[in-house]
């Protein structure tokens, strides 16, 4: 099982930029069995998304961004238990607002608001009108960066996320609800997630990070501790993060004990 993500952006002058991202997720080989454990089929689940984005600086403090996304998801293909499955496709979009109040030294307050995965529903069964919701999400966060003696920076941040998908209390009502209607009705199911974190940076070259995420029972009571380090040399930056194993059973994040590696290359030159 692995997740690959690549992206980049190009600035169109000082106030606007375009971006592109691609993400690919392979769940490996998944054996599907019946209740007696007899092998029925081997599945090769794959997920892929491709984004195109545009961002623009509106004022010296405010910016706005939009993104359009194509999603391809293949969980099972072919016929299984007399049900025909197919690869599913969907389109979605993101809208984001950003505020930056930092001074020339890098100290100050920043905040962001994002509506993500707003789009069509997705269906895996070839002969069914039962379409699933994309994980539309509302996120709001803020952070403050303290600059100490120029070489040292400390950032403290917090974020709140709301999953904009209705609760599946009545399957008939669930599948008959439209995507836009679901975004508003989802505020009654209390699916909130709160997170906080801190980052220490030395000379804009080395960083140490830690964070904590907590979700309610409607999201599986997810509780996560994250850690990370990062370094920059000339035009190359590398980041490592680790998701600490927390919780147990179904409440444990399937990505516990996962090491993630990120590489950034500044093609415009050294900063």
Secondary structure, DSSP 4 states (H G I P E B T S, - for coil): -EEEEEEEEEESSSSEEEEEEEEEEE---EEEE-TT--EEEEE--EEEEEEEEEEEE-SSSEEEEEEEEEEEEES--EEETTEEE--EEEEEEEEEEEEE---TTS-EEEEEEEEEEEE--B--BTT----BPP--EEEEEEEEEEEETTTEEEEEEEEEEEE-----SSHHHHHHS-HHHHHHHGGGS--EEEEEEEEEEETTTEEEEEEEEEE-GGGT--EEEEEEEEEEETTEEEEEEEEE--S-GGGS-TTTTEEEEEEEE-TT---
